[in-house]
Amino acid sequence: MKISNPTEYRESLGKLKRRIYILGEQVENATAHPMVIPSLNAIAETYNSGDEPEAFDILFADSHLTGKRISRFTHIHQSVDDLVKKVLMQRLLGRRTSTCFQRCVGMDGINALYSVTYECDQKHKTEYHKRLKDYIAWIQEENLVVDGAMTDVKGDRSLRPGDQQDPDMFVHIVDRSDEGIVVRGAKAHQTGALNSHEILVMPTVAMREEESDYAVSFAIPSDTKGVIFILGRQPSDTRRLEDSPLDMGNPLYSSQEALVVFDDVFVPNERVFMAGEFDVSGLVVERFAAFHRQSYGGCKVGVGDVLIGAAKLISEYQGTWKASHIREKIVEMIHLNETLFSCGIACSSMGKKTPAGNYEVDTLLANVCKLNVTRFPFEIARLLQDIAGGLLVTMPSEKDIRNPEIADYIEKYLKGVGDVPTLNRIKVLKFIENMTVGCGAAAYLTESMHGAGSPQAQRIMISRLAELDKKVELVKKILDIT
Ligand SMILES: Cc1cc2nc3c(=O)[nH]c(=O)nc-3n(C[C@H](O)[C@H](O)[C@H](O)COP(=O)(O)OP(=O)(O)OC[C@H]3O[C@@H](n4cnc5c(N)ncnc54)[C@H](O)[C@@H]3O)c2cc1C
């Protein structure tokens, strides 16, 4: 692996010449920008072997393409064990960072495309699977971060891609030549986009024949001509510019999302993985969504572990730990969190081999997993706020704490349990503020709701996959109804 540690990762990104806008200004070196650094730190943890005893086994895998040791984020799952280890890796990194570490979308993208390109080639005599394998072998060797870009901006939600007033509301092919294709459009909410070496584009919905120019999948380096990044805002994000790390709550780590525009971008043939095969576009959406819905049963659980720790710590600092209702609430948080983990493990354990030879998760259980994720983190956050008390949104700033004229008042009046420094109490409360209403809530709450599809998308899949008629047969058989 060429990039083998966090420092090399940061250096490799710094070399890219990209067109990036942050707070209205074009930025030359985003990796040094305070709005970006915490998210860069989070993704850099995926390059950190770490000191957890289990880390090495779950952060790395053996490539089925080259036999070499690679980052699991670039791996194609070869077994149920691989699927389970993916979830364990995500929980571990959620625990380390307490945020989204941004590298799962690319992993889920290559895994979804792996089986779909194989099936597409069988059906259409195309050569996408070999191209994709070459691409995967390359990102494994280089150890690159890939932004998995599925969500189009979509315009009027009541209209199909081909019926939009503006045809660019979904990424589509605007020109074709012997060398490749030219694409136009934009992908919204792109996790870790500014922190990625590559962008892997996939369609958002199943396309129809008349929409075949929208059935497009490809990969490009993130500094390709015509690609523009516009960093998204998060609640209280400009605290990063205030030189007050305490007020950031989670000073080291954060998530990142951006709008990525493709302004007539050329993609050479060797990086095109679908260009018009509308009848397989829906498969990519379904399989990517299933892998990504599995992901949430790991990453958000790791974050939940940190929040449960914060609940106990703040209750100790404030003298409420011995109260039975506090302990019950913490047990409830654990129950919710472990239920999510159980779903992540269940859909992995029930995974199956595809015709291409890789393993995919059980789609029904992955959708159940994600539907729970659209709810349980909100309940965990609600219980945490209950335990924390109102101070989490009424605290003075770090600058007040640093002002000698008032610092003693803050130390005296915001003290909880006698022998705990007031600053420790404030640190934990600022963290809870970040995670439940600040920047951290973007990844822990809103992403839990909408990431990998809004709740209705999972309900549709659940109703489609539940085999309801078979259940009717069960009851009929027991009751002898013909
Ligand atoms: C923090 C975060 C990170 C993300 N990261 C990524 C990423 O890395 N890569 C990526 O590709 N995507 C990413 N996403 C995008 C995510 O998949 C979408 O947010 C999700 O699919 C919902 O799309 P939307 O946000 O456009 O909302 P909408 O689709 O507008 O949904 C809003 C509401 O409208 C409903 N709705 C939508 N269309 C219809 C319709 N036709 N009829 C009836 N109801 C409708 C939905 O059910 C929902 O209730 C991320 C999202 C978030 C919030």
The ligand as an SDF file (V2000), in Angstrom:
LIG
                    3D

 53 58  0  0  0  0  0  0  0  0999 V2000
  -24.9960   13.7450    6.2310 C   0  0  0  0  0  0  0  0  0  0  0  0
  -25.3130   13.0730    4.9350 C   0  0  0  0  0  0  0  0  0  0  0  0
  -24.3190   12.4140    4.2280 C   0  0  0  0  0  0  0  0  0  0  0  0
  -24.5900   11.8280    2.9920 C   0  0  0  0  0  0  0  0  0  0  0  0
  -23.5720   11.2310    2.2800 N   0  0  0  0  0  0  0  0  0  0  0  0
  -23.8030   10.7930    1.0190 C   0  0  0  0  0  0  0  0  0  0  0  0
  -22.7390   10.2920    0.2170 C   0  0  0  0  0  0  0  0  0  0  0  0
  -21.5910   10.2270    0.6240 O   0  0  0  0  0  0  0  0  0  0  0  0
  -23.0150    9.8810   -1.0450 N   0  0  0  0  0  0  0  0  0  0  0  0
  -24.2640    9.9450   -1.5500 C   0  0  0  0  0  0  0  0  0  0  0  0
  -24.4340    9.5720   -2.7060 O   0  0  0  0  0  0  0  0  0  0  0  0
  -25.2870   10.4260   -0.8290 N   0  0  0  0  0  0  0  0  0  0  0  0
  -25.0940   10.8540    0.4460 C   0  0  0  0  0  0  0  0  0  0  0  0
  -26.1360   11.3290    1.1980 N   0  0  0  0  0  0  0  0  0  0  0  0
  -27.4280   11.4890    0.5560 C   0  0  0  0  0  0  0  0  0  0  0  0
  -28.5690   10.6200    1.0340 C   0  0  0  0  0  0  0  0  0  0  0  0
  -28.5350    9.3710    0.4340 O   0  0  0  0  0  0  0  0  0  0  0  0
  -29.8540   11.4230    0.7070 C   0  0  0  0  0  0  0  0  0  0  0  0
  -29.9250   12.4820    1.6420 O   0  0  0  0  0  0  0  0  0  0  0  0
  -31.0980   10.5940    0.7410 C   0  0  0  0  0  0  0  0  0  0  0  0
  -31.1110    9.6590   -0.3030 O   0  0  0  0  0  0  0  0  0  0  0  0
  -32.3330   11.4970    0.6260 C   0  0  0  0  0  0  0  0  0  0  0  0
  -32.2300   12.3370   -0.4870 O   0  0  0  0  0  0  0  0  0  0  0  0
  -32.4530   13.9170   -0.3200 P   0  0  0  0  0  0  0  0  0  0  0  0
  -31.5840   14.3850    0.7690 O   0  0  0  0  0  0  0  0  0  0  0  0
  -32.3400   14.4960   -1.6540 O   0  0  0  0  0  0  0  0  0  0  0  0
  -33.9230   14.0700    0.2260 O   0  0  0  0  0  0  0  0  0  0  0  0
  -35.2600   13.8750   -0.5780 P   0  0  0  0  0  0  0  0  0  0  0  0
  -35.1120   12.7600   -1.5560 O   0  0  0  0  0  0  0  0  0  0  0  0
  -35.7360   15.1720   -1.0790 O   0  0  0  0  0  0  0  0  0  0  0  0
  -36.2190   13.3580    0.5670 O   0  0  0  0  0  0  0  0  0  0  0  0
  -36.9050   14.2220    1.4730 C   0  0  0  0  0  0  0  0  0  0  0  0
  -38.2530   13.6050    1.7880 C   0  0  0  0  0  0  0  0  0  0  0  0
  -39.0360   13.5630    0.6030 O   0  0  0  0  0  0  0  0  0  0  0  0
  -39.4890   12.2220    0.3640 C   0  0  0  0  0  0  0  0  0  0  0  0
  -39.4810   12.0180   -1.0960 N   0  0  0  0  0  0  0  0  0  0  0  0
  -38.4420   12.1540   -1.9430 C   0  0  0  0  0  0  0  0  0  0  0  0
  -38.8190   11.8970   -3.2070 N   0  0  0  0  0  0  0  0  0  0  0  0
  -40.1300   11.6060   -3.1540 C   0  0  0  0  0  0  0  0  0  0  0  0
  -41.0970   11.2580   -4.1290 C   0  0  0  0  0  0  0  0  0  0  0  0
  -40.7800   11.1530   -5.4250 N   0  0  0  0  0  0  0  0  0  0  0  0
  -42.3560   11.0040   -3.7010 N   0  0  0  0  0  0  0  0  0  0  0  0
  -42.6920   11.0970   -2.4040 C   0  0  0  0  0  0  0  0  0  0  0  0
  -41.8170   11.4290   -1.4300 N   0  0  0  0  0  0  0  0  0  0  0  0
  -40.5560   11.6870   -1.8040 C   0  0  0  0  0  0  0  0  0  0  0  0
  -38.4910   11.3170    1.0780 C   0  0  0  0  0  0  0  0  0  0  0  0
  -39.0500   10.0640    1.4150 O   0  0  0  0  0  0  0  0  0  0  0  0
  -38.1730   12.1530    2.3090 C   0  0  0  0  0  0  0  0  0  0  0  0
  -39.1420   11.9640    3.3010 O   0  0  0  0  0  0  0  0  0  0  0  0
  -25.8950   11.8780    2.4640 C   0  0  0  0  0  0  0  0  0  0  0  0
  -26.9070   12.5340    3.1790 C   0  0  0  0  0  0  0  0  0  0  0  0
  -26.6290   13.1230    4.3930 C   0  0  0  0  0  0  0  0  0  0  0  0
  -27.7380   13.8570    5.1210 C   0  0  0  0  0  0  0  0  0  0  0  0
  1  2  1  0
  2  3  1  0
  2 52  2  0
  3  4  2  0
  4  5  1  0
  4 50  1  0
  5  6  2  0
  6  7  1  0
  6 13  1  0
  7  8  2  0
  7  9  1  0
  9 10  1  0
 10 11  2  0
 10 12  1  0
 12 13  2  0
 13 14  1  0
 14 15  1  0
 14 50  1  0
 15 16  1  0
 16 17  1  0
 16 18  1  0
 18 19  1  0
 18 20  1  0
 20 21  1  0
 20 22  1  0
 22 23  1  0
 23 24  1  0
 24 25  2  0
 24 26  1  0
 24 27  1  0
 27 28  1  0
 28 29  2  0
 28 30  1  0
 28 31  1  0
 31 32  1  0
 32 33  1  0
 33 34  1  0
 33 48  1  0
 34 35  1  0
 35 36  1  0
 35 46  1  0
 36 37  1  0
 36 45  1  0
 37 38  2  0
 38 39  1  0
 39 40  1  0
 39 45  2  0
 40 41  1  0
 40 42  2  0
 42 43  1  0
 43 44  2  0
 44 45  1  0
 46 47  1  0
 46 48  1  0
 48 49  1  0
 50 51  2  0
 51 52  1  0
 52 53  1  0
M  END
$$$$
